[in-house]
Amino acid sequence: MFLISPAYAQAAGDSTSTIMQMAPLALIFVVFYLFLIRPQQKKAKELKGMLDAIKRGDRVVTGGGIIGTVAKIANNDEVLIDIAENTRVRVLRATITSVLAKPVPASAKDEKNDKDEADEEAAGEKSESAPPSGN
């Protein structure tokens, strides 16, 4: 008989205790939303945009770690990727994890090469006209 403790009823109409009991749960939900759910949604949106923007000539990495160049967009779900000379693989667009580099247009490549050559020539002329060091 001494093992049974008397039960006490909770006072009715105590709304502040109900709010205080729900506050930690609401706080946990807010923290999960801000630190877990929202960043994942943002990352998924960026990935979808990247996959939609893939075009011929982009260097991509697949989920399996294969690096290649996009040769052709077969349809909305499939992409043909050149992974080696005369080796073309058909992969699902969703398996592409990242785009490594955007292709540089041929005219921009030519301008860059001309600029680099001019810089090298200028550096060579300066080194020829510089007096020898007195070590």
C-alpha positions in Angstrom: 0.0 0.0 0.0 2.9 2.4 0.5 4.2 1.8 -3.0 1.4 3.7 -4.7 1.8 7.5 -4.7 -1.3 9.7 -4.9 -2.0 11.3 -8.3 -2.6 15.0 -8.5 -4.6 16.6 -11.2 -3.2 19.4 -13.3 -4.9 22.8 -12.7 -7.3 23.6 -15.5 -7.0 26.8 -17.5 -3.2 27.2 -17.1 -2.4 28.4 -20.7 1.1 29.8 -19.9 2.4 26.4 -19.0 1.2 25.0 -22.4 2.9 27.8 -24.3 6.1 27.2 -22.3 6.0 23.5 -23.1 5.6 24.2 -26.9 8.3 26.9 -27.0 11.3 24.5 -27.0 9.7 22.5 -29.9 9.1 25.6 -31.9 12.7 26.8 -31.3 14.1 23.4 -32.4 12.1 23.6 -35.6 13.3 27.1 -36.3 16.9 26.1 -35.8 16.5 23.0 -38.0 15.0 25.2 -40.7 17.7 27.8 -40.6 20.7 25.5 -40.4 19.6 22.4 -42.3 16.5 22.7 -44.5 17.1 26.1 -46.0 20.7 25.6 -47.0 19.9 22.2 -48.6 17.1 23.8 -50.6 19.4 26.6 -51.8 22.1 24.0 -52.8 19.5 21.9 -54.7 18.3 25.0 -56.6 21.9 25.9 -57.6 22.6 22.4 -58.8 19.4 22.3 -60.9 20.4 25.7 -62.4 23.9 24.3 -63.2 22.5 21.2 -64.8 20.0 23.2 -66.9 22.9 25.4 -68.1 25.2 22.6 -69.3 26.1 23.0 -73.0 28.4 21.5 -75.5 32.1 21.9 -74.7 31.7 22.2 -70.9 34.1 20.0 -68.8 32.1 18.1 -66.2 32.5 15.5 -63.4 30.0 12.7 -63.0 28.9 11.1 -59.8 31.3 8.2 -60.5 34.3 10.6 -60.7 34.6 10.5 -64.5 35.9 13.8 -66.0 34.9 14.6 -69.6 33.8 17.1 -72.1 30.2 17.4 -73.1 30.0 16.4 -76.8 26.2 16.5 -77.3 23.0 17.0 -75.3 21.0 13.8 -76.3 17.8 14.9 -74.7 16.6 16.5 -71.4 17.8 13.6 -69.4 20.9 12.3 -71.2 24.2 13.9 -72.2 27.0 12.4 -74.3 30.4 13.0 -72.8 33.9 12.5 -74.4 36.1 10.9 -71.8 39.0 10.0 -74.1 39.8 10.2 -77.8 37.1 8.3 -79.7 35.4 7.3 -76.4 32.0 8.8 -75.9 29.8 7.9 -72.9 26.1 8.5 -72.5 25.2 9.6 -68.9 22.2 10.9 -67.1 22.2 14.6 -66.6 21.3 14.1 -62.9 24.6 12.2 -62.3 26.7 15.2 -63.2 28.0 16.7 -60.0 29.9 19.7 -61.1 31.1 21.8 -64.1 34.9 22.3 -64.0 35.4 25.0 -66.6 33.5 26.8 -69.1 35.0 26.7 -72.6 36.9 29.8 -73.8 35.8 31.0 -77.2 38.5 30.7 -79.9 38.8 34.5 -80.4 39.4 35.0 -76.7 42.1 32.3 -76.8 43.9 34.0 -79.7 43.7 37.4 -77.9 45.1 35.8 -74.7 48.0 34.1 -76.6 48.9 37.4 -78.4 48.9 39.2 -75.0 51.1 36.6 -73.4 53.6 36.6 -76.2 53.7 40.4 -76.1 54.4 40.3 -72.3 57.1 37.7 -72.8 58.8 39.8 -75.5 58.6 42.9 -73.3 60.2 41.0 -70.4 62.9 39.7 -72.6 63.8 43.2 -73.8 64.0 44.5 -70.2 66.4 41.7 -69.2 68.7 42.3 -72.2 68.9 46.1 -71.5 69.5 45.7 -67.8 73.1 46.2 -66.6 74.8 43.1 -65.2 74.7 42.7 -61.5 77.9 43.2 -59.6 78.1 40.1 -57.4 
